[in-house]
Amino acid sequence: MAAAAQGVALLIEKPHCTSLAESRALRAACARHGVLAMAGFTHRFLATSRRLKASLAAGDLGTVDLVVDRLVANALGDHAPAWYRDRALAGGGIAMIGMIHAIDRLQWLLDSPVTDVLARTRPPAASGAVEDTALAILCFANGAQAALVAHRSPVPGHERAHRYEVLGRRLNASVSIGSFDRQELEFVGPGAPARLEVTDD
């Protein structure tokens, strides 16, 4: 709030606030002071995301009916910030730390807001602990639907894996994000563009 009052543009870690009231107050302060503010939704800027966004905008995939998104993250090790484990600060576990990127990316890719959500977490939010598993079904204003799974694996040595498929009526697209410098985008269908492999993003 102090930065906004000084007219400083804000790039904020997510969750950018820990309550709806805080979020509305921050939004009002930014509007009042003419400040640009953005949560750190890095997936919009990945090479595969930008290439897929261009294909969707050009209508290459046709109408998108379904997106399936699967994230299996590593266990929280000593390198992870302490606030990741604190629901009051993080707002949640794997849903708020990992799945939130998929939700933001899909609204941006599809250029359509989420209208309905059906979701479960384990452990439940009521337990006070951060969740290690989250399942969600999203419906978008444009008629598309998405099924999202996010899990934090306790298995030692597990490598983070994030993969999603966008199923259109002309082409399907599959994206794999092992890490930001290990991404793949593949289109399937008649006249599909060449596969994109990214190692330097």
Wavefront OBJ file of the C-alpha trace (Angstrom):
o trace
v 0.000 0.000 0.000
v 2.914 2.322 0.781
v 4.433 1.634 -2.653
v 1.086 2.276 -4.369
v 0.764 5.589 -2.509
v 4.160 6.583 -3.922
v 3.060 5.689 -7.485
v 5.378 2.657 -7.707
v 4.286 -0.122 -10.088
v 3.806 -3.447 -8.298
v 4.826 -6.996 -9.199
v 3.454 -9.079 -6.323
v 3.949 -12.709 -5.316
v 0.727 -14.681 -5.230
v -1.431 -14.732 -3.292
v -1.223 -10.954 -3.542
v -3.423 -10.636 -0.443
v -4.805 -12.982 2.193
v -8.418 -11.784 2.143
v -10.927 -10.400 -0.330
v -11.134 -7.168 1.701
v -7.347 -6.665 1.428
v -7.470 -7.361 -2.301
v -10.235 -4.820 -2.874
v -8.414 -2.208 -0.798
v -5.198 -2.751 -2.779
v -7.061 -2.579 -6.094
v -8.739 0.686 -5.031
v -5.403 2.185 -3.924
v -3.764 1.253 -7.246
v -6.657 2.821 -9.176
v -6.568 5.946 -7.006
v -2.830 6.451 -7.588
v -2.766 5.276 -11.238
v -0.446 2.372 -10.366
v -0.023 -0.736 -12.504
v -0.131 -3.930 -10.421
v 0.325 -7.556 -11.401
v 0.530 -10.851 -9.526
v 3.506 -13.022 -10.509
v 1.724 -15.267 -13.009
v 4.848 -16.409 -14.836
v 3.137 -19.018 -17.048
v 1.722 -16.306 -19.321
v 5.287 -15.512 -20.368
v 6.554 -19.026 -21.122
v 7.545 -19.591 -24.754
v 5.063 -22.473 -25.106
v 2.234 -20.370 -23.619
v 2.893 -17.464 -25.990
v 3.064 -19.780 -29.038
v -0.150 -21.571 -28.025
v -1.885 -18.236 -27.352
v -1.035 -17.113 -30.916
v -2.471 -20.347 -32.355
v -5.651 -20.029 -30.304
v -6.069 -16.366 -31.287
v -5.629 -17.301 -34.958
v -8.365 -19.941 -34.622
v -6.002 -22.816 -35.481
v -7.502 -25.115 -32.845
v -11.095 -24.101 -33.556
v -13.543 -24.099 -30.665
v -11.928 -25.442 -27.503
v -14.129 -27.945 -25.718
v -11.866 -29.260 -22.970
v -8.540 -28.689 -21.231
v -6.921 -31.340 -19.027
v -4.147 -30.061 -16.740
v -1.956 -32.208 -14.457
v 0.723 -30.942 -12.060
v 2.766 -33.226 -9.814
v 5.209 -31.110 -7.817
v 8.141 -32.002 -5.598
v 7.893 -32.311 -1.842
v 8.530 -29.098 0.060
v 12.202 -29.303 0.968
v 14.399 -27.069 3.077
v 14.781 -24.712 0.087
v 11.070 -23.813 0.124
v 10.089 -20.589 1.932
v 8.486 -21.171 5.326
v 5.345 -19.260 4.269
v 4.520 -22.065 1.766
v 3.496 -24.191 4.765
v 1.431 -21.477 6.486
v -2.206 -21.281 5.317
v -2.643 -17.805 6.826
v 0.181 -16.450 4.642
v -0.008 -18.683 1.555
v -3.789 -18.948 1.327
v -3.431 -22.668 0.710
v -1.022 -25.355 -0.468
v -0.593 -26.858 -3.926
v -3.786 -25.172 -5.182
v -2.490 -21.687 -4.325
v 1.186 -22.322 -5.102
v 0.869 -24.451 -8.266
v -2.661 -24.907 -9.600
v -3.325 -21.159 -9.491
v -0.874 -20.784 -12.406
v -2.949 -23.201 -14.487
v -6.169 -21.333 -13.660
v -4.656 -17.980 -14.618
v -2.986 -19.402 -17.741
v -6.226 -21.005 -18.960
v -8.316 -17.854 -18.480
v -5.629 -15.963 -20.427
v -5.212 -18.588 -23.173
v -8.964 -19.007 -23.695
v -9.620 -15.271 -23.261
v -12.582 -16.200 -21.094
v -13.290 -15.963 -17.355
v -14.153 -18.909 -15.138
v -17.869 -18.937 -14.331
v -18.269 -22.134 -12.261
v -15.950 -24.207 -10.071
v -16.266 -27.617 -8.459
v -13.227 -28.433 -6.307
v -11.848 -30.599 -3.513
v -8.620 -30.518 -1.561
v -6.858 -32.957 0.742
v -6.475 -32.250 3.548
v -9.602 -30.071 3.538
v -9.134 -26.343 4.074
v -11.137 -26.639 7.301
v -8.278 -28.644 8.822
v -6.092 -25.521 8.872
v -3.264 -27.328 7.069
v -2.131 -26.527 3.526
v -3.386 -29.050 0.982
v -1.098 -31.455 -0.873
v -3.763 -32.542 -3.379
v -6.309 -30.432 -5.260
v -8.889 -31.405 -7.872
v -10.962 -28.870 -9.801
v -13.452 -28.721 -12.639
v -13.740 -25.276 -14.224
v -16.391 -23.955 -16.610
v -15.577 -20.898 -18.731
v -17.893 -18.232 -20.109
v -17.094 -19.331 -23.684
v -18.352 -22.892 -23.013
v -14.959 -24.577 -22.561
v -14.384 -26.809 -19.557
v -11.206 -27.851 -17.753
v -10.205 -30.651 -15.391
v -7.251 -29.807 -13.155
v -5.244 -32.068 -10.861
v -2.410 -30.866 -8.631
v -0.433 -32.982 -6.188
v 2.692 -32.503 -4.119
v 4.520 -35.831 -4.126
v 6.316 -36.861 -0.929
v 8.450 -39.377 -2.863
v 12.172 -38.499 -2.672
v 13.732 -37.829 -6.071
v 10.425 -37.107 -7.802
v 10.893 -34.564 -10.587
v 8.276 -31.853 -11.028
v 6.039 -32.557 -14.021
v 3.381 -30.240 -15.438
v 1.470 -31.254 -18.546
v -1.727 -29.979 -20.098
v -3.784 -30.663 -23.213
v -6.057 -28.216 -25.028
v -8.638 -30.135 -27.069
v -10.103 -28.152 -29.931
v -12.367 -29.095 -32.838
v -9.624 -28.579 -35.474
v -6.405 -29.329 -33.588
v -5.341 -30.548 -30.167
v -2.302 -29.169 -28.357
v -0.171 -30.821 -25.671
v 2.243 -28.843 -23.503
v 4.842 -30.219 -21.132
v 6.681 -27.990 -18.651
v 9.371 -29.920 -16.808
v 10.965 -26.615 -15.866
v 10.987 -23.245 -17.567
v 14.063 -24.270 -19.581
v 12.523 -27.618 -20.559
v 9.219 -27.090 -22.363
v 7.514 -28.867 -25.254
v 4.463 -27.945 -27.348
v 2.983 -30.401 -29.820
v -0.045 -29.952 -32.062
v -2.059 -32.962 -33.269
v -4.378 -32.946 -36.282
v -4.460 -32.206 -40.011
v -1.940 -29.533 -40.994
v -0.567 -29.311 -37.453
v 2.392 -26.927 -36.999
v 5.846 -28.267 -36.149
v 6.595 -29.391 -32.607
v 8.238 -26.744 -30.434
v 10.987 -27.664 -27.956
v 12.312 -24.941 -25.664
v 15.562 -25.243 -23.718
v 16.529 -21.612 -23.184
v 13.430 -19.808 -21.881
l 1 2 3 4 5 6 7 8 9 10 11 12 13 14 15 16 17 18 19 20 21 22 23 24 25 26 27 28 29 30 31 32 33 34 35 36 37 38 39 40 41 42 43 44 45 46 47 48 49 50 51 52 53 54 55 56 57 58 59 60 61 62 63 64 65 66 67 68 69 70 71 72 73 74 75 76 77 78 79 80 81 82 83 84 85 86 87 88 89 90 91 92 93 94 95 96 97 98 99 100 101 102 103 104 105 106 107 108 109 110 111 112 113 114 115 116 117 118 119 120 121 122 123 124 125 126 127 128 129 130 131 132 133 134 135 136 137 138 139 140 141 142 143 144 145 146 147 148 149 150 151 152 153 154 155 156 157 158 159 160 161 162 163 164 165 166 167 168 169 170 171 172 173 174 175 176 177 178 179 180 181 182 183 184 185 186 187 188 189 190 191 192 193 194 195 196 197 198 199 200 201
